Amino acid sequence: KLSGAQPEFPTHLAVAGARYQVMAKICVNTSGAVESVTLLKRAHPTLDTNVATTVKSWRFRPLMANGIPVPFCYFGQFDFKSE
């Protein structure tokens, strides 16, 4: 990953002891831009939107295979908790 902020935890969800987890399949194209984000485990509509929107702005170094950039996908886990 070259750039991109982590998804924010909305303050209205940060009640004592709250825990949320979002799982996503993140696919990156040959130029290093996120092409798609598929949420596999949802937590709360606000968090789900934050994760998908934020991750779509990330940039990656292209994955190279034999000197040629290739698309790739990976799974990301986003944990949110409040004290």
C-alpha positions in Angstrom: 0.0 0.0 0.0 1.4 3.3 -1.0 -1.2 5.7 0.4 -4.6 5.8 2.1 -6.0 6.6 5.5 -7.7 4.0 7.7 -11.5 4.1 7.9 -12.8 6.3 10.7 -14.8 5.0 13.7 -17.8 7.3 14.0 -18.2 8.8 17.4 -21.9 7.9 17.7 -20.9 4.2 17.6 -18.1 4.5 20.1 -20.1 3.6 23.2 -18.3 1.8 26.1 -17.5 -1.8 25.1 -18.6 -1.5 21.5 -16.8 -3.8 19.1 -17.3 -4.0 15.3 -15.6 -6.0 12.6 -15.8 -5.4 8.8 -14.3 -7.9 6.4 -13.7 -6.9 2.7 -12.4 -8.4 -0.5 -10.2 -5.6 -2.0 -9.3 -5.9 -5.7 -6.5 -3.7 -7.2 -6.0 -3.1 -10.9 -2.7 -3.0 -12.8 -2.1 0.7 -12.1 -2.4 0.2 -8.3 -5.9 1.7 -7.9 -8.6 -0.1 -6.0 -11.0 -1.4 -8.5 -13.6 -2.9 -6.2 -14.4 -3.4 -2.6 -16.8 -6.3 -1.7 -18.0 -6.4 1.9 -18.0 -10.0 3.1 -18.9 -9.3 6.8 -20.8 -6.2 7.6 -21.0 -4.5 11.0 -23.1 -1.3 10.9 -24.3 0.7 7.8 -22.2 3.7 8.8 -19.0 1.7 9.3 -19.7 -0.4 6.2 -19.9 2.8 4.1 -16.8 4.3 5.8 -14.7 1.2 5.0 -15.8 0.9 1.4 -15.4 4.6 0.6 -12.1 5.0 2.3 -10.5 1.8 0.9 -11.6 2.8 -2.7 -9.3 5.8 -2.3 -6.2 3.7 -1.5 -3.3 3.4 -3.9 -0.9 0.4 -4.2 2.3 -0.3 -5.9 1.4 -2.5 -8.8 2.0 -6.3 -8.3 4.5 -7.4 -10.8 4.7 -10.9 -12.4 7.6 -11.4 -14.8 8.0 -7.7 -15.1 4.4 -7.1 -16.1 1.8 -5.5 -13.7 -1.0 -7.8 -12.8 -4.3 -7.2 -11.0 -4.8 -8.8 -7.6 -7.3 -9.2 -4.8 -6.8 -9.7 -1.0 -8.9 -9.8 2.1 -8.9 -7.0 4.6 -10.1 -7.0 8.2 -11.1 -3.8 9.9 -11.6 -3.9 13.7 -13.3 -1.1 15.6 -13.6 -0.9 19.3 -14.1 1.6 22.1 -12.9 1.5 25.6 
